[in-house]
Amino acid sequence: VLEKNPNVVADLSGLLVGKCHMPQFLNYQQGYVEQLKLWLKYIDNFDKILFGTDWPLANYQDYIEFTKAIIPEEHWEKVFYLNSKRIFGL
């Protein structure tokens, strides 16, 4: 839907629940993490991705660390800040 529709964006909420020990989680869930990275690479448009959490159901710091693990560093500013600023007119 993101790839085909210029007016659609997505946030990254709903991907974690509870407190995680992130290095272990990333290792144990390596297949899940790699699928997310592949999906994001396929979309190839980080202007359409927003940082999001399921706080208070998910630990905020874990979500930041998880997002950094699946988003290439050169797109962090867009995903964590600039996209929301642009989309919501902040």
N, C-alpha and C positions, 0 to 999 in steps of 0.2 A: 504494500500500500504506500509506504514512504517513497519507494523508488519510482513509482508510476504517477504519483499525484503531487504536483508542486505546492499545493496548499496544505499538505499534511506534515505534521511534526510529531515526534514521540519523545517521551521522557523515559528515563531508565529506572523508574520506581517499580517495586514489586519483584525485584530479583533476589533479595535477601530477606531473611526473617531472623530476628533475635541477634544475639551477640556471636560473632565468629572470631576464631583465631585465624586471621586472614592468610598468613603463609600456608598453614595446613589446609584451609578451605580451598585456596587456589590450586594446591597440589592435588587434593582429594577430588575436587570437582573440575579437573583439568579439561575433560571432554566438554562439559557445560561452558566453561570459559572460552575454549577454542571455538565452539559453535557461535557464541555471541560475537567474538572477534570476526569470524567469517561472515556473519550476517552484516555487521557494521562495514566490513570491507566491501561487500557486495553493494550495499547502498551507496557507498563512496560519496557521502554528502554529510559531513559533520555539522553543517549549518542547520540541519533538521533534527538534531539530537539535543535533548535537554537533560541536565542533571536532575534527578528526582530520587526520593527515598520513600519508604513507608514508615517514616518516623511517626509515632514512637514504637512501632513494631520492629523496626530494624535499628541497629546502632548507627548513629550518624557518621562517626569516624570510620567504621568499617565500610560504609557505603562510599565514602570518599576514596578510601584505599582500593575498593573493588572497581570503582569507576576508572581510577587511574590505571588499573591493571588491564582494562578492556579497551580503553581509548588511547590512541597514540598521543604522546606528550605534546606534539605540535598543535593538537586540537583541544587541549584542556581548557584554555581560556574561553573558547567558543562554547564548549559544552557546560562548563561551570558558571559562566557569566554572560558572555556577549549574546548568545542566542536568546536567552530569556529576556535580556534587556531589549533586544530588537523586536522579538515577537510580542511581548507584552507592553511595549512602548514605555519602558521604565527610564 
